[in-house]
Amino acid sequence: MALRIVDPTEGFAPRLAALERTALEEADLVAGCVRGDRAAERALYRREYPRVHRLVYRLVGSTRDLDDILQETFIAVFRGIPRFRGEARLATWIDRIAVRAAYNHFAARRRQPVPVEVEIVAEIVAERRETTGAPDDRAHARDGLRRLYGALAKLSIDARIAFALYAIDGRSIAEVASITGTSRVTAKLRIWRARRELHRRVANDPVLADYIARGRSP
């Protein structure tokens, strides 16, 4: 049987071409938005809205004020896009704006805790394949996640956002740092502080303690 030597660059050209096409499409969209082209603005909005909606929903854990946060985000996107220089991916730049809008929301609502809704809990539990368990297990997981959001609401805003990006939205440390405009060390420190506080709080909350112990939250 002949030994096949694999070229490490095999398949690289098509991937590079796809990346270049994406970059060109983004550049065209950005240029159109800068010109005030309504078709380009609608195309950018349609492309980015589902992802931004998911991100903000996971950060706040509720549909309450969600539309206002999304509106604030996209108003800032279209106002600020003439200043977009491509130093980061367009999606990352938009995520930063969405996180700032969520931060403002948390700051305004600091003394008014928002109840976590069943929909966000069900979505995250389903994505983590909790639905394969027994009904009692799924209910237990939903209760644990509700309590997690309740505990997050008591953290500093910086720690809450960093932890939610990392543990709930599944971002890497590098992505958390980029989106929040901090260093990786600062992002890790904020996540560590959030985890430390959560572990302190689980001492008095067996349901949350069990949820974290089972590895459902990093």
C-alpha positions as CSV (number, residue, x, y, z in Angstrom):
1,M,0.0,0.0,0.0
2,A,1.5,3.3,-1.1
3,L,2.1,5.9,1.5
4,R,0.3,9.2,0.5
5,I,2.2,12.3,1.3
6,V,-0.3,15.0,2.4
7,D,0.5,18.5,1.3
8,P,-0.1,20.8,4.3
9,T,-1.4,23.5,1.9
10,E,-3.9,21.2,0.3
11,G,-7.4,22.8,0.4
12,F,-5.9,26.1,1.6
13,A,-6.6,28.0,-1.6
14,P,-10.4,27.4,-1.5
15,R,-10.6,28.4,2.1
16,L,-8.5,31.5,1.5
17,A,-10.8,32.4,-1.5
18,A,-13.9,32.0,0.7
19,L,-12.4,34.3,3.4
20,E,-11.4,36.8,0.7
21,R,-15.0,36.8,-0.7
22,T,-16.4,37.3,2.8
23,A,-14.0,40.2,3.4
24,L,-15.0,41.8,0.0
25,E,-18.7,41.4,0.8
26,E,-18.1,43.0,4.2
27,A,-16.1,45.8,2.6
28,D,-18.9,46.4,0.1
29,L,-21.6,46.5,2.8
30,V,-19.6,48.9,5.0
31,A,-18.9,51.2,2.0
32,G,-22.6,51.1,1.1
33,C,-23.6,52.0,4.7
34,V,-21.1,54.8,4.8
35,R,-22.7,56.2,1.6
36,G,-26.1,55.9,3.2
37,D,-27.2,53.2,0.8
38,R,-30.5,51.9,2.4
39,A,-30.2,48.5,0.6
40,A,-26.7,48.0,2.2
41,E,-28.0,49.0,5.6
42,R,-30.9,46.6,5.3
43,A,-28.5,43.8,4.2
44,L,-26.1,44.4,7.1
45,Y,-29.0,44.6,9.6
46,R,-30.5,41.3,8.3
47,R,-27.2,39.6,8.4
48,E,-26.1,40.7,11.9
49,Y,-29.4,41.0,13.8
50,P,-29.9,37.2,14.6
51,R,-26.4,36.9,16.1
52,V,-26.6,40.2,18.0
53,H,-30.0,39.3,19.3
54,R,-28.7,36.0,20.6
55,L,-25.7,37.7,22.3
56,V,-27.7,40.4,24.0
57,Y,-30.4,37.9,25.1
58,R,-27.8,35.8,26.7
59,L,-26.3,38.7,28.5
60,V,-29.5,40.1,30.0
61,G,-31.4,36.8,30.3
62,S,-34.7,38.5,29.6
63,T,-36.8,40.0,26.7
64,R,-37.6,42.9,28.9
65,D,-35.9,46.0,27.3
66,L,-34.3,43.7,24.8
67,D,-35.7,45.6,21.8
68,D,-34.5,48.9,23.3
69,I,-31.0,47.5,23.7
70,L,-31.0,46.1,20.1
71,Q,-32.2,49.4,18.8
72,E,-29.6,51.3,20.7
73,T,-27.0,48.9,19.3
74,F,-27.9,49.3,15.7
75,I,-28.4,53.0,15.9
76,A,-24.8,53.2,17.2
77,V,-23.6,50.8,14.5
78,F,-24.9,52.9,11.6
79,R,-23.8,56.1,13.2
80,G,-20.4,54.8,13.9
81,I,-19.7,52.8,10.8
82,P,-17.9,55.7,9.0
83,R,-15.3,55.3,11.7
84,F,-14.9,51.5,11.2
85,R,-11.4,50.9,9.9
86,G,-11.4,47.1,9.7
87,E,-8.8,46.7,12.5
88,A,-11.1,44.0,13.9
89,R,-13.7,41.8,12.3
90,L,-17.0,43.7,11.6
91,A,-18.8,41.2,13.8
92,T,-16.4,41.8,16.7
93,W,-16.8,45.6,16.3
94,I,-20.6,45.2,16.4
95,D,-20.4,42.9,19.4
96,R,-18.4,45.6,21.3
97,I,-21.2,48.1,20.6
98,A,-23.8,45.6,21.8
99,V,-21.9,44.9,25.0
100,R,-21.7,48.6,25.7
101,A,-25.4,48.9,25.2
102,A,-26.0,46.0,27.6
103,Y,-23.6,47.6,30.1
104,N,-25.6,50.8,30.0
105,H,-28.8,48.7,30.5
106,F,-27.3,47.0,33.6
107,A,-26.1,50.3,35.0
108,A,-29.6,51.8,34.6
109,R,-31.3,48.7,36.1
110,R,-28.8,48.1,38.9
111,R,-31.4,48.6,41.6
112,Q,-34.1,46.9,39.6
113,P,-33.4,43.1,39.2
114,V,-35.0,41.7,36.1
115,P,-36.5,38.2,36.4
116,V,-34.9,35.6,34.1
117,E,-37.4,34.2,31.6
118,V,-38.1,30.6,30.8
119,E,-37.3,31.1,27.1
120,I,-33.7,31.9,27.6
121,V,-33.3,29.1,30.1
122,A,-34.9,26.6,27.8
123,E,-32.7,27.8,24.9
124,I,-29.4,27.4,26.7
125,V,-30.4,24.1,28.3
126,A,-31.4,22.7,24.9
127,E,-28.1,23.8,23.3
128,R,-26.2,22.0,26.1
129,R,-28.3,18.9,25.3
130,E,-30.1,18.8,28.6
131,T,-33.2,17.8,26.8
132,T,-31.9,14.3,26.5
133,G,-32.3,13.8,30.2
134,A,-35.4,12.9,32.2
135,P,-38.1,15.6,32.7
136,D,-37.0,16.1,36.4
137,D,-33.4,16.5,35.3
138,R,-34.4,19.2,32.7
139,A,-36.5,21.0,35.3
140,H,-33.6,20.9,37.7
141,A,-31.3,22.3,35.1
142,R,-33.7,25.1,34.2
143,D,-34.0,26.0,37.9
144,G,-30.2,26.0,38.2
145,L,-29.7,28.3,35.3
146,R,-32.3,30.7,36.6
147,R,-30.4,30.8,39.9
148,L,-27.2,31.4,38.0
149,Y,-28.6,34.5,36.3
150,G,-29.9,35.7,39.6
151,A,-26.5,35.3,41.1
152,L,-24.9,37.1,38.1
153,A,-27.2,40.1,38.7
154,K,-25.4,40.6,42.0
155,L,-21.9,40.8,40.5
156,S,-20.1,43.9,39.2
157,I,-21.2,44.7,35.7
158,D,-17.7,44.0,34.3
159,A,-17.6,40.6,35.9
160,R,-21.1,39.7,34.8
161,I,-20.5,40.6,31.2
162,A,-17.1,38.8,31.0
163,F,-18.5,35.7,32.7
164,A,-21.7,35.6,30.6
165,L,-19.7,36.0,27.4
166,Y,-17.4,33.2,28.4
167,A,-19.6,30.7,30.2
168,I,-23.0,31.3,28.6
169,D,-22.2,32.6,25.1
170,G,-19.2,30.3,24.7
171,R,-16.6,32.9,23.8
172,S,-12.9,32.2,24.3
173,I,-10.8,34.3,26.7
174,A,-9.3,36.1,23.7
175,E,-12.8,36.9,22.3
176,V,-14.0,38.2,25.7
177,A,-10.9,40.4,25.9
178,S,-11.4,41.7,22.3
179,I,-15.2,42.4,22.8
180,T,-14.8,44.1,26.1
181,G,-11.8,46.1,25.1
182,T,-9.5,44.7,27.8
183,S,-6.4,42.5,27.9
184,R,-6.6,38.7,28.2
185,V,-5.3,39.0,31.7
186,T,-8.0,41.4,32.7
187,A,-10.7,39.2,31.0
188,K,-9.4,36.1,32.9
189,L,-9.4,38.1,36.2
190,R,-13.0,39.2,35.8
191,I,-14.1,35.7,34.9
192,W,-12.2,34.3,37.9
193,R,-13.7,36.9,40.2
194,A,-17.2,36.0,38.9
195,R,-16.6,32.3,39.4
196,R,-15.2,32.9,42.9
197,E,-18.2,34.9,43.9
198,L,-20.6,32.2,42.4
199,H,-18.8,29.5,44.3
200,R,-19.2,31.6,47.5
201,R,-22.9,31.9,46.9
202,V,-23.5,28.2,46.2
203,A,-22.6,27.5,49.8
204,N,-26.2,28.6,50.6
205,D,-27.8,27.4,47.4
206,P,-27.7,23.6,46.9
207,V,-29.6,23.8,43.6
208,L,-27.0,26.2,42.1
209,A,-24.2,24.3,43.7
210,D,-25.4,21.1,42.0
211,Y,-25.8,22.9,38.7
212,I,-22.2,24.2,38.7
213,A,-20.8,20.9,40.1
214,R,-22.3,19.0,37.1
215,G,-20.3,21.2,34.8
216,R,-23.1,23.1,33.2
217,S,-21.3,26.3,33.9
218,P,-17.6,26.7,33.3
